[in-house]
C-alpha cells in the first residue's frame, strides 16, 4: 500500500494491532492530546523464548532499510518501547538481546525520514532511562549519529536529537561516551560544537569526578578553545563549562580564568 503522507502541520502516530493472520501490523492514527501520551501500548511476553522471537522480528524489520519498509521499521521501534512497558525488563536476558540491535538502531537515528528519526530518538531515550549505565555499550555508537543529524535543517529532527542527547548523557555513563562527546566539541559544524559542549557540561555536572579525571586535560583545552569560538552558542556553553570545570578542579579553573584576556573574563 502507498504510505500515508501527512500534510504540513498534521501530527500522526502508529499503534500496533493484530492482523488477520495473527501478526502485528502498524495502524496509522491521528492522535489528539489525550491519546498521544498513551500511543505506545504494552507488549507482554510470557517466556524468554517468546521474548527472543519478538526481538528477532524487531531486528529483522529494523535492519531492512528499503525505502518502502519504513513503516515496519517504525513499528519495530515502537514494539521495543512496548516490550519495556509490558515488563520485558524482568528478564535478565532482555538487554543482551537488544545489543544485537545496536547497528540498526543507530541507522534509524541517522535516517532521512524525520518521523523515523523522532521515534528512534524516543526509543533511545526509553532505553537510556530504563537501563541507565548498562545502556552505555549501545549508546556509544548512537551519540555520533545524534551529532550527525544536528546540522540537518529540519526542526523536528534537530529537537529530537538534542533532547535524546540530553537524556542519554543525563542517565547513562560509560568510559566510551565521554570521548564521543569530546569529538563533537571538535566538530567543524558550529551547531555540533555547541550541543556537544552542552553535553559535556551535563557530564561535568552529573557524573562522578572519577569518570572524568583521565580526560581532564582534554576537557580543559576544549573549554578554553570554545570560549573563543566563532559561534555565540558555543561560547555561551563554554562559559557555563568553565564554571562546571572550576567546581571539579578549582585550582585549574582559577588558572584558566586568570589566563584569559579581560574581555573574555
C-alpha positions in Angstrom: 0.0 0.0 0.0 1.1 3.6 -0.6 2.4 5.2 2.6 0.3 8.0 4.1 1.9 11.4 3.7 0.7 13.9 6.2 0.1 17.4 5.2 2.2 20.2 6.8 1.3 20.7 10.4 -0.5 17.4 10.7 0.5 15.0 13.6 0.3 11.3 13.0 1.2 8.3 15.1 1.1 4.5 14.8 -0.2 1.8 17.0 0.3 -2.0 16.8 -2.7 -4.2 16.1 -3.2 -7.8 15.4 -3.9 -8.6 11.7 -6.0 -11.4 10.2 -3.0 -13.7 10.2 -2.2 -13.2 13.9 0.8 -11.0 13.2 1.4 -7.4 14.3 0.9 -4.5 12.0 1.2 -0.7 12.2 -2.1 1.2 12.2 -2.0 4.9 11.4 -3.9 7.1 13.8 -4.4 10.9 14.1 -3.7 11.4 17.8 -5.2 14.1 19.9 -3.5 15.4 23.1 -5.3 12.7 25.2 -4.2 9.6 23.4 -0.8 10.9 22.3 0.8 10.1 25.6 -0.6 6.6 25.6 0.1 5.7 22.0 2.6 3.1 23.0 0.7 0.1 24.2 2.4 -2.6 26.4 3.7 -5.7 24.6 3.6 -8.6 27.1 5.6 -11.8 26.7 5.3 -14.8 28.9 8.7 -16.6 28.4 12.2 -15.9 27.3 11.6 -17.9 24.2 8.7 -15.6 23.2 10.8 -12.6 24.0 13.6 -13.8 21.8 11.1 -14.3 19.0 9.9 -10.7 19.4 13.5 -9.3 19.4 14.4 -11.4 16.4 11.4 -10.0 14.5 12.4 -6.5 15.5 16.0 -7.0 14.3 14.8 -8.4 11.0 12.4 -5.5 10.3 14.6 -2.7 11.7 17.6 -3.9 9.7 15.7 -3.6 6.4 16.5 -0.1 5.2 14.5 -0.3 1.9 12.5 2.9 1.5 9.2 1.1 1.2 9.9 -0.7 4.5 10.0 2.3 6.8 6.6 1.7 8.4 7.8 -1.7 9.6 10.9 -0.1 11.0 8.7 2.4 12.8 6.6 -0.3 14.2 9.6 -2.2 15.4 10.9 0.9 17.3 7.5 1.2 19.0 7.5 -2.5 19.8 10.8 -2.1 21.7 9.1 0.6 23.8 6.0 -1.6 24.2 8.1 -4.5 25.5 9.6 -2.3 28.1 6.2 -1.0 29.2 5.0 -4.6 29.2 7.6 -5.8 31.7 10.2 -7.4 29.5 12.9 -5.8 31.7 12.1 -8.5 34.3 14.0 -10.9 32.0 17.8 -10.6 32.6 18.4 -11.7 29.0 16.4 -8.7 27.6 19.2 -6.2 27.4 21.8 -8.7 26.0 19.2 -9.5 23.3 18.8 -5.8 22.5 22.6 -5.3 22.0 22.1 -7.0 18.6 20.0 -4.0 17.6 22.9 -1.6 18.1 23.7 -1.0 14.5 20.1 -1.0 13.2 19.0 1.5 16.0 21.9 3.8 15.0 20.8 3.7 11.4 17.3 4.6 12.4 18.6 7.7 14.3 20.6 8.7 11.2 17.7 8.1 8.7 16.5 10.8 6.3 12.8 10.4 7.3 12.0 12.7 10.2 9.2 10.5 11.6 11.5 7.6 11.9 14.3 9.7 13.4 11.9 11.0 16.0 10.7 7.6 17.0 14.3 6.2 17.1 15.3 9.0 19.4 12.3 8.3 21.6 13.3 4.7 21.8 16.9 5.5 22.7 15.6 7.8 25.5 13.4 5.0 26.9 16.3 2.6 26.8 18.6 5.1 28.5 16.2 5.9 31.3 15.3 2.2 31.8 18.8 0.7 31.8 21.0 3.5 32.9 24.7 2.8 32.7 24.0 -0.7 31.3 22.9 1.0 28.1 26.4 2.6 27.6 27.7 -0.1 25.2 24.8 0.7 22.8 24.8 4.5 23.4 28.5 5.0 22.5 27.7 4.3 18.8 24.5 6.3 18.8 25.9 9.6 20.1 27.9 10.2 16.9 24.6 9.7 14.9 22.9 12.3 17.0 25.7 14.8 16.3 25.5 13.9 12.6 21.8 14.9 12.5 22.1 18.2 14.3 23.1 20.3 11.2 20.0 19.0 9.3 17.7 21.9 8.6 14.6 20.0 9.8 13.3 21.3 13.2 11.7 18.1 14.4 15.0 16.2 13.7 17.1 18.8 15.5 14.8 18.9 18.5 14.5 15.1 18.8 18.3 14.6 18.6 19.0 17.4 21.0 16.6 16.0 23.6 17.9 12.5 23.1 21.5 13.6 23.7 20.4 15.3 26.9 18.6 12.3 28.1 21.4 9.8 27.3 24.1 11.9 29.0 21.9 12.5 32.0 21.0 8.9 32.6 23.9 6.8 31.1 27.6 6.9 32.0 30.3 4.9 30.3 34.1 5.1 29.5 33.5 5.3 25.8 30.7 8.0 25.9 32.8 11.0 27.0 35.4 10.6 24.1 32.4 10.7 21.8 31.3 14.0 23.3 34.8 15.4 23.2 34.9 14.5 19.5 31.7 16.5 19.0 33.3 19.5 20.6 36.0 19.5 17.9 33.5 19.3 15.1 33.7 21.7 12.1 30.0 22.3 12.4 29.1 25.1 14.9 25.8 23.6 16.0 27.5 20.3 16.8 30.2 22.1 18.8 27.7 24.0 20.9 25.5 21.0 21.6 28.5 18.8 22.3 29.8 21.4 24.8 26.3 21.5 26.4 26.5 17.7 26.7 30.0 18.0 28.2 28.5 20.3 30.8 25.9 17.7 31.7 28.7 15.2 32.2 30.7 17.6 34.4 27.6 18.5 36.4 26.1 15.0 36.9 28.9 12.3 36.5 31.3 11.2 39.2 34.6 13.1 39.0 36.5 9.8 38.8 34.7 9.2 35.4 36.1 12.4 34.1 39.6 12.5 35.6 41.5 10.9 32.8 40.1 13.4 30.3 40.7 16.5 32.4 43.4 17.9 30.1 41.3 17.4 27.0 38.2 19.0 28.7 40.3 22.0 29.8 41.7 22.5 26.3 38.3 22.4 24.7 36.7 24.8 27.2 39.5 27.3 26.6 39.2 26.9 22.8 35.4 27.2 22.7 35.5 30.3 24.9 36.8 32.0 21.7 34.7 30.1 19.2 33.1 31.9 16.3 29.7 30.7 17.3 27.9 32.6 20.1 26.1 29.4 21.4 29.5 27.6 21.6 31.0 30.5 23.6 28.0 30.6 25.9 28.2 26.8 26.5 31.9 27.1 27.2 31.4 29.8 29.8 29.0 27.5 31.6 31.6 24.8 31.1 34.3 26.8 32.8 32.0 27.2 35.8 31.4 23.4 36.0 35.1 22.7 35.4 36.1 25.0 38.2 33.8 23.2 40.6 35.6 19.9 39.8 39.1 21.2 39.6 39.1 24.5 41.4 42.8 25.4 41.1 42.9 24.7 37.3 39.6 26.6 36.8 41.1 29.7 38.5 44.2 29.4 36.4 42.2 29.3 33.2 40.2 32.4 34.3 43.4 34.4 35.1 44.9 33.5 31.8 42.0 34.9 29.8 42.0 38.4 28.2 39.9 41.0 30.1 37.1 40.9 27.5 36.7 37.1 27.8 36.9 37.3 31.6 
